[in-house]
């Protein structure tokens, strides 16, 4: 992304934000509350349209594209607050993430034509594959309302992955998890990157998780990128310490 700016009335939420995520890279986006991290995610995924700048996925310009088109192009995301359907099974929730891949239209679906049934079988195979890779196969037929929070975080990851994304946006996955659960989820994210060949952009406040899995860290403060580099460089950057990490004194 380059020079991304978005305003809400007189408030500048993002002010010329620029950085890049490499292929198959885990990049962390950190910064204090209100820095613009979730707003930036919303601009990438299409919930917001920036007032200026460029967001590209490979050679494709995303600004101006609707959210469903960005999903088709290869962007998937999870949310800070789980967006799962509590009364539905794990499998059904994961299948929701693949709805835009369905190849049959409304009439074919209503008539249950062979094309529709073949498409459904293909989507179910993709959903089971995502569950299996995240160690969730045993939960497929269980209602998500019966499962602990740590498992639900992985279910949401499976739902995002079933669409076969090129870029996975993960919004505060460690929120609500214990320290050990957060580090375990970090290993799942590394596994996802390795097995699915996907780039991962993660917003997270759990610094042990960030430093453990990230190859690249971008720091936002008041909508501006104040640091962009390797974890060791960012950790020791005076501007980052002042804006976010704090000092011991």
C-alpha positions, -999 to +999 in steps of 0.1 A: +000+000+000+011+035-007+001+069+009-032+055+021-053+082+037-088+081+051-108+108+069-140+106+089-153+141+090-124+162+105-106+132+119-077+117+099-076+080+107-049+071+083-024+097+072-003+086+042+003+050+054+028+031+032+043-004+036+045-037+018+040-074+028+061-099+010+048-132-003+047-159+023+056-134+050+042-129+085+040-092+091+027-077+124+009-043+125+013-029+160+006+004+177-014+020+205-052+019+207-066+044+182-035+043+159-056+032+129-048-005+127-083-018+123-092+011+100-063+000+078-076-036+078-110-023+068-094-004+039-076-035+027-107-058+030-130-032+014-152-023+043-139+013+039-127+031+008-097+053+014-099+090+004-064+088-011-036+064-019-032+030-035-037-006-022-024-034-044-025-071-043+002-082-068-006-061-099-042-055-090-054-022-076-079-028-048-091+008-042-126+011-056-131-026-056-161-039-035-154-062-006-168-094-023-144-087-053-114-085-029-124-118-014-124-133-050-090-118-056-076-135-026-081-115+006-095-131+037-098-118+073-107-127+108-122-102+133-112-092+168-147-102+180-156-136+167-182-135+139-192-171+142-228-184+142-232-199+176-261-222+168-245-237+138-218-264+135-182-258+130-184-272+095-213-249+086-194-219+099-163-228+078-185-233+047-197-197+050-161-186+042-163-204+008-198-191-003-183-169-030-166-199-046-199-216-053-204-221-091-241-226-093-267-198-096-299-192-077-321-212-101-297-242-102-294-241-064-332-241-060-336-270-084-307-290-069-292-296-103-261-318-107-239-288-111-251-275-077-245-308-059-210-311-074-201-276-063-213-284-028-192-315-026-162-296-037-167-269-010-173-295+017-140-311+008-122-278+010-138-271+044-128-305+058-093-300+045-090-266+063-103-282+095-079-311+092-049-288+087-058-269+118-065-300+139-102-293+141-116-324+123-131-339+155-151-307+160-167-306+126-202-316+136-202-298+170-220-266+176-196-237+180-216-227+211-202-258+228-166-250+223-139-231+243-127-198+231-093-210+220-108-236+196-132-209+182-102-187+173-089-216+151-124-222+136-124-186+125-090-191+109-103-222+091-133-202+078-109-175+064-086-201+048-112-222+030-114-195+004-078-201-006-065-165+001-032-150-010-033-125+019-048-134+054-057-105+077-058-116+113-072-090+138-060-095+174-061-133+175-047-135+210-074-113+225-091-133+253-065-162+252-041-172+279-004-168+273+001-204+264-030-204+241-017-173+224+017-189+217+000-221+205-021-200+181+011-183+169+024-218+159-009-223+140-003-191+121+032-201+112+019-235+100-008-218+079+019-196+062+040-227+055+013-251+044-010-227+025+017-204+011-002-174+022+010-140+034-002-130+069-008-095+082-016-096+119-028-069+142-018-078+178-010-064+212+005-096+226+042-087+221+056-121+229+034-135+201+044-107+177+081-111+183+079-149+182+063-153+148+069-120+128+095-115+102+085-079+096+068-054+119+050-021+110+042+004+137+013+028+134+008+059+156-019+085+149-025+069+115+011+072+104+038+046+099+065+054+125+086+023+120+089-005+094+114-033+096+128-064+112+115-072+148+149-065+164+152-031+147+116-021+155+120-032+192+150-009+197+136+021+177+133+051+200+101+063+183+085+030+188+095+028+225+081+063+231+048+057+211+040+021+221+064-002+239+072+023+267+103+025+289+112+009+322+116+043+339 
